[in-house]
Amino acid sequence: MRASDGFRYPLEEIKEKCDLVEVISAHVALKKSGADSFLGLCPFHNEKTPSFNVNAQRRVWKCFGCGEGGDVISFVQKIEGLSFGQAVEQLASKAGIKIERSERAVKQSTERDRILRANNIACTFFRQQLAHSEKTQQYLSQRGLSDDAQETYKLGYAPDGWDLLLNHLREQRVEDNDAVKAGLIVVRESGSGYYDRFRDRLIFPIFDTMDRIIAFGGRAFGDGQPKYLNSPETLLFAKNKTLYGLNIARKSIARDDLAIVVEGYMDVITTQCAGFDNTVATLGTALTEEHVSVLSRFTKNVALGFDSDSAGMNAALRSAPLFEMAGFRVRILAMPKGEDPDSLLRGGDSTRFAELLDNALPIPDYRIKIALSNHDLNTDEGKSSALAEAIDILAGVANAFERERLIRFLAKYHPNFGTGTTLAEDHIRNEINRRLRRSAGTHTTRINAGNAGQPGQSKPALSLAERSERLLLRIILFSDVPISKVFEGLTPNEFTGSDTRALAVALSEQDSELGRIDHEDLRTRVAGSAAEELLLDILVRSEESAAAYSVEDLKAVIVEQKNNERLARMRDLAAQVEAGAIRQGDEQYEEFMRLVRDTSGPWRR
């Protein structure tokens, strides 16, 4: 139990009831890697090889790429940018644990809590209004959305009035200032009074990955402008980081190892309802690096299902490089002319969409298809222009096998094709090589610059003594060997590493005070010290065992290295004394005499 600002936090109960794997899985696709271990891509830095480890039994997580680690509370703090108290409150609410609050603390409930409450009240209001709006129900029926779908996505209707939601929020004791911060009402230009942001619109609540309503989107009826209106940026909502439908899609994306990205609310709803649960969309904005980073926690495969019009095609091509730079494998659905996922699936036949998904094109193929469609391939001039455009595309294809495949495909459009494929392919290949040679210098510079300072770079190798010390500490933590036996003849302060020494001291103190090993208490003791990261490393690496090592042998290795280091230092100082560089009264002379005296003790060879 921890008390702070009028709150009493039952931390142990919260950690016990909030399943660490479940909480992290809302943000990261985890795969089992051992009896109690899970592995995934770190959400705190960009990586291609999973280094994010979770130990379910010990309720700790650690990324061996960037070094971040902790428990369920610290994960929520970091992933959502919360204070300690806010993270505890959120987890307690999720687990149904009541937090004891003083009257003052109740009045000072966090701004996040108040915005969430305002959004929940607004959602209920919009749902109630939908039940009384015949035109909205008719529109949803025409779009093929069942009552179950409307309930799943909590669709609603904002009535055509200036203050209907405002008055309802006031009746529910939501402060005007909190409603403004939630983006539900707007301050009048005169500065006096407020009005509803959403009026006469179909409402789409926007959820985060923990199924909390963080914002709303509204589609206008008739000629209302803009056609789609989203909540403004708030403490909870950032458009460039939020993907609509991810709360439903995240598990399917991780399961299928594929995310389908479409353009709008209705595309997501129709596609998910048709069985393609792994579908998400941006919120009226272009895809950003932040969107890509969010998706990278769940998969490295994406299929872009944008509208077939030129704007949709251009959006797909603009988005693709962001995914490629993050190590994604990207394919693009070649939607039929005049179609989008919603219109294609509305009739209830999902077979066509599934075929498009199965036959989705890699980016170079898609770009070449667009290039060929821009020219008249029935004329030699059209073929030459199309080929020149396609060769520029091929020059950017890094994979030699893929490039050769596309060269063979394009050969038929070359003027020399009539005399055989070899001449045509060789000419295309030569043209590509010319372009590659011109850009080689710039490309090499860019790669070298991009590789600098990446997380997860190798650390200095541990010495034999440090490895032995870590094994001794693992024995203490996970075996029945008495601490007194481990520290007999080798006190905690004699450990060589600053982190191993700090952890050994903490273990010794805990044993003296509690008479047992308690991992949670130990983590509290070493918090903020050099031993914090080391302890997490040991706890997370549950598969690593020290059972094959003898305590005495490990201690002998450490003692031997300490002995060698002292003797080497003593010889160095002795040489300086003999040369007259060090004299009696100097600090180094006193050090030399201490080392001479020590040779008569336990460190004598």
N, C-alpha and C positions, 0 to 999 in steps of 0.2 A: 504493500500500500504506500502510495506517495501522495502527499498533499501539496497543492500549489494553487495560489490565487483563489481560494475558496473551493477547490475541487479536491476530491479524494480519489486517487487513481489506483484501482486494484490491478496492478500491472501483471502479476502472475496469472490471474484469472483471464485477463484479456489475451495474453500470449498463448494460453492453453486453449482457449475457445476459438481464436482466430487462426484457422489453419494456414500456416505460412505458404504452403504450396498453392492453396486455393487463391490466396490474396495475390501472390506474385503471378499466377497464371492469368489474371485479368489483364496483365500488362506484358507478359513474356510467354512464348510457347516453350514449355518445359518437356523434356523427354527423360525417361528413367535411365539412369546410368549406374545403378547399383541398388542394393537392398533398400537403402533409405535416401539415396542421392538422386538429384535431378540436375539436368544440364540444359542451358539455353543461351541465346544471344543476349549479351548485356544491353539493358535499356539505357545505360548511362554513357556509353561510348560506342562508336561505330566499329563493328568487327564482323569478319566473315566466318571465323572459326569460333564456335561456342566456348566461352571461358567463364560463364556465369554459373556458379554452383550453388545448389540449395540442399541442405541436409535437413530432412523432414523430422527425424528423431530428435535432433539437438536444436531444432528451430532457429537455425542461423543460415545466412547466405553470404556468398563472397564471390567477387569477380577477380579472377587471377590475371585479367588483362589490364584493368585500370586501378585495381586495389580497393574498390569500394566494398563494403560489407557491413553486416549487422544483423538485427532481428526484424520481426514483422513491423515493429513501430518505426524503426529507422528507415525501412524500405518505403513505407507509406509517406514518411516525412520527405524523403528525397524525390520520389517519383511524382509527388503532387505539390512539392514546394510548401509544405506545412511546417508549423512549429511543432515542438514535441507535444504540447497540450492538444493542439488541433488534431494531430494524428491519433492520439490516444482516444479523444472524443469520437472520432470517426469510426475507429475500430470497435469501440465499446458499443456504439449504436448498431453497427453491423452484427455484433454478437448478442445483442439484446441485454447487455450488461448496464445496470443503472449506475450512473455516476452521482455520488453524493455532492450536492452543490449548496453553497450558502445562498442566502437571498440576494446578496450583492453579485455573486457569480451568475445567478440566473439572469439578472438584469443585463449583465455584460456578456451574454452569449455571443459567440463569434460572428463576424460579418458573413462568413461563409455559411454558417448555420442559418442565418436569417435570409440570405438569398435563396438557399435551397428550400426553405419553408415557403417563401413567396412563390417560387416556381411551382412547387407542388400544389399550392392553393390555386394558382392560375391554371394549371393543367386540369384540375378538377372542374373549375369554372368553364373552361373551353369544352370539356367533354359534355358537361350538362347542356351547354348551348347547342352543341351538335345535335343532341336529341330533339331539339325544337326547331332545327333549321332544315326545312324540306328541300331547299335548293342544294344544300351541302350534301345531304343524304342522297339526292338524285345524282349529283356529280360523282360521288364515290361509287355509286352503283354502276354508273356508266363506265367508270374506270375499272370495274370488276373487283372492287375491294369488298370482301365479305365482312360480316360483323366481327368475326374472330380476328381478322387482320386489323380492323379499326381498333379493336381492344388491345392487340399486341403492341401496336405502334402508338397507342394513346392519342389517336387523331382527334382533333377538336375543331371548334368554330369560334372565331372572334366576331361578335356581333357588330353591326354597323352603328356604333354609338361612340361618343367622345369620352365618356367617363364611366361606362358600365363595369369594366374590370376594376377601375380605380375605386369605385364605391364598394365593390365586393371585397377588395383587399382591405379597405378600411374597416368594413364590418368584421373581418377576420383578424383585426388588430395588427395588420401589417403596416408599419410606419411608411409614410410617403417616401422618405429618404431611402429606405431599403428597397422599395419598389423601383425607384429610379436606378439604384445600383444594380438591380437585377435586370434592368432594361425593359421592364414591363410598362412603365409609364414615362412620359417625357415632360420636362419643364417647359411651360409656354414661353415663347419668345419675349413676352412682356415681363417675364420673371415672376408673374403672379399666377399660381395655379398649375395644374398638370392636365395631361390628356393621355388616353390609351395609345400605346404604340401600334398595336395590331387592331385593325378595324375592318370588318367584312372580309375576312380571310380564312381559308382553310389552314388549320394550325398543325404543324409537325413538331412535337416535342423532340429536343435533341438530348440524347443521353451520353454520359461518359461510360467508360468500360466497366464501372461498378454500378451501372443501371440507375444513376442519379440524374435527374433532369437539370441540365446546366444552362439550357437556352431554348429558344423556339425559332421555327421558321414559319413564315406565313405566305400562302399563295393567294394572290388577289383574284377576285371574281370580276368578270367583265373586263373593262379597259383600265382598271386600277394600276397605278405605277408606283414603285417598280413591281414587276410581275411576282418576284419573290423577294421577301423582306426578312432578314435575319435579325436576331437580337444583336445589340452592340457587344463589343468586347467587355467582359466583366472579370471579376476576380476568379470566376470558375470557368469562363469560356474564352477560348482563343481560336478563331477560325482557322488559322494556319496550322493548327495542331490537331484539330478535331475532324474525325471522319464519321459521317452519318452511317448508322447501322453497325458500327464496330462492336457495340455491346452484344449484339446477336451473332455477328460474323466471326468474332475472334476465335471461338472454339473450333468452328468449321475450317477457318483458315489454317490453324495449327494442324488440324487432323488431315486436311487435304493437301497441305503444304502449297497452297495457292490462294491468292487474293484476286478477286475480280473487281476492278475499279470502274465505276460508271459515273454518269454526270449529275444525277439529281435524285431528290427524295423518292419520286414515283418509280424511277428506274430501280432503286434499291428495294423498295417494298415489293414491287411486282416480281423482281428477280428472286428475292429471298422466298417469297410465297410460292414460287414455282419450283422450289427445292434447291436453288443455288444459294445456300445460306452464307457462303463465303464472299458476299458482295458488299462493297462499301462505296461511298461517294464523298467528294468534297462538298463544301457548303457554299456553292456559288463562287468559289475562287479557284484559281489555277492550283495545280498540285505544287506543293512546296517541299523543301528539304525536310521540314519538320514532319509533314505527312509521311514521307518516305521512311523517316527514322522510326515513326510509330509502327508502321507496317513491318519494318525489319525485325521487330521483336517477335513476330509470329511466323514469318516466312521470308524466303528470298526469291519467290516466284510470283509474278503478277501478270494478269491478262487485262488489257485495257479495252473496255467495251463502250466506246464513245459513239455519239451519233454519226450517221453516215454522211452528213453534210460537210462542206469544206471546213467549217468552224470546228466540228468534232474531230475531223482528220488532223487538223493543225494542232488541236489541243493534245491529241495522242502523241504526235511527234515531238511537241514541246516537252511533254512529261517524261518521255522515254529516257532521255539522257540523265535525268535526276536519279532514276532507278538504276541505270547502268553504272553510274559513278558509285552507287552504294552497294554494288556487287549483285544486283538483282538479275534474274533471267526474265526478260520482258517479251511478251507476245501481244499482238494486237488483233482483235476480232474484226474481220472484214464485214461490217454490217451491210445488209442489202440497202440499196438506194432508197432514201426516204424513211428509213427505219431507225429506231433506237431500241434498247432492250425492253422498255416498257411496252411499246407498240407491238413488238415481235411476240412477246409472251402473253399479252392480254387475252388472246383467244384461247389460252389454256394448253396450247401445243408447245411443250418445252423441247421437243425433239430437235427442231431447227436450231434453237439456241445452243443446245448441247453439241450439235455438229459444228457450229461456228466456233465453239470453244475448243473442240478437239482439233480443229483445223486452223486455229489462230496462228498468225504468221509472225516469225521473228522480225525484228525491226528492219533489218536490211531488205528482206523480202517485201515487207509492206511498203517501204519507201520506193523500192524499184517498181512495184506494182503501180504506185501513184505516178511515178515518173513516166512509165510507159503509157498510162492513160492520158497524159497531157499532150501526146503527140499522135499524129496520123501515121500509123505503122504500115499503111498501104503504100506509102511513098518512100523513096530512098532518102529524101531529105528528112522526113519524119523519123525514120529509123536511126539516121546519124545523130539527130538532135537527142533522141531518147537514149541512145547508147552513150553519148557524152555525159549526159546527166547521171546515168546509172554508174559509169566508171568513177565519177566523183564519190558516189555512195560507197562503192566497193573499196575505194582507197581508205575508208574509215573502218573497214571490217578487220579486226585484229586477228581473228581466228583463220589461219591459213586454209584449213579444211573447208570451212564455210565459204571462204572467198573463192576457192576452186569450184565448189558446187555452183555458185552463182555465175562464175565465168562460163561454165558449160551451158547454163541456162540462157545467158545473154548472147552466146555465139551466133545463134540463128538470126539475130538482128544486125549482124556485121556484114558489110558489103562483100567480104571474102568468103562468106559462108557457102556460097555456091560452088567453090572449088575444094571444099572440105573443111571440117571443123578445126583442124590443127592450126591453119593460118589465122583463122578468126580468133581462136582462143589465145594464140601467141600474141597477137596484136593487142588484144584487151589486156593481157597480162603485162605487156611492156608499158602500156599507157598507165596502168595502176602503179607500176614500179617507179615511173617518172614522178608521179605525184607524191609517192611515199618518200623518195629521196629529197624532194624539196622541203618536206615538212619534218624530216627526221631530227634535225638539230633542235627545233622548237619542242618537238614531242619528248625528246630525251630530257631536256631541261625541266619540262613540266612534271615528268614522272619522278625525277630526282627530288624536286621541290615538294611533291606530294607525299613522298615517303618519309620526310623529316618529322621527327617528334611524335610518331604514332604511339598510342597507348600499347602496352603489352610488350615493349621492347625488352630484351633479355637483361636481367639484373646480374651483378657480379656473382660468380659461383661461390657457394658457401664453403668454408674451410671444413676439414675433416672434424675438427673439434666442434664447430657450430652444428654440423649435421648430427653429431653424437649427442650434443646437448638437447636438440629437438627430439631425438628419439627417447632420451631420458624423460623429458617432460610428457611425451605421449604415454610412456609407461605409467607415470604417476596418474595421468588423467583417465586412463582406460584399463588399468589392471589392478590387481589386489596387492601389488608390492607396496609395503609401508613406506611412507615418505621418509621416515627416519633412516631407512636402509639406503635410499637413493642419496640422501644428503650426508651420509656418514663418510667423513674424510674429504668431502667436497661440498662446502657450504654454498648456498645460493649466490652469495656475493663473489664467489670465485668462478662463476660461469663467465665465458669470454665475450659473448655477444651482449650488446645492451638490451636487446629485446628478450633473449633467453634469460638473462640475469634478472630482469624486471619481473618476468613471469615466474621464475623460480622463487623469488622473494615473496610474491603474492601468494603462491601455493603454500609456502612455509608458514606465512602469517595466517592463512585460512585454516591450515591444519591445527595450528596452535589455538585458534579462537573457536573453531567449530568442531574439530576432531574428525572431519570428513571433507570430501571433495564435493563442491557444489558449483556446477558450471555457470549457472545464472549469477550467483553471488560473485564468482570469480570474474565474470565479464564486467560487472559493476566496479570491482576493485581495480581493474587494469584500464578502465575507460580513460582515453586521453593520453595514455602512456605508450612507451615504445612496445609494450607487450600486447597491446590491443589487437593489432593486425596479425601478430603471430598466433594468438589464441584462436582467432577466427580461422586462420589457415588450418590449424590442427583439428578444430572441431568440424570443419566442412569436409576435410579429406577423410571421410569415415572408412574408406576402403583400405587406407594405408595402415599397416600393422607394424608394431615394434616387438611382437612376441618372439621373433627369431633372434633377438639380441639379448645378450647378458648384461645386466646392470653393471656388474663389476668390470666387464670388458669395455663398456662404453665409458665408464669413469676413468679407466686406465688410459684410454685414448686422450681424454681431455687433460688429465694430469701430465701425460707425456708431452703434449704440445705446450702446456704452460711451462713445464720444465725446460723444454728446448728454447722457448722464447726468452726465459730468464737467463739461461746460460749464454745465449747469443748476445743479449744486451750486456751482460757482465763482461764478456770478452771484448765487446766494442769499447766499453768504458775503461777497461783495464789498459787497452792499447792507447787510449787518450791520456790516461794517467802516466803511463810510461813515457809518452812523448812530451809530457809537460803541458799539454793543452788543458788539463784539469788539475786543480790544486786543492789542498786541504782548505775547507771553508766554503768551497763552491757547492751549489745544490746538487750538481751531477756527481761530485765526489761523495756526498752523503748518500746518494742513491746507490753508488757503487759499493759502499761499505755495507748498506742494508742487504744488497744482493749477496755479498760475500758471507754475511751472517746467515742468510736464508739457506745457503747450501748445506748447513749443518742440520737443517730441519727436514721436513717431509719431502722437500723437492730435490734432495741430493740424488745424483744419478747413481 
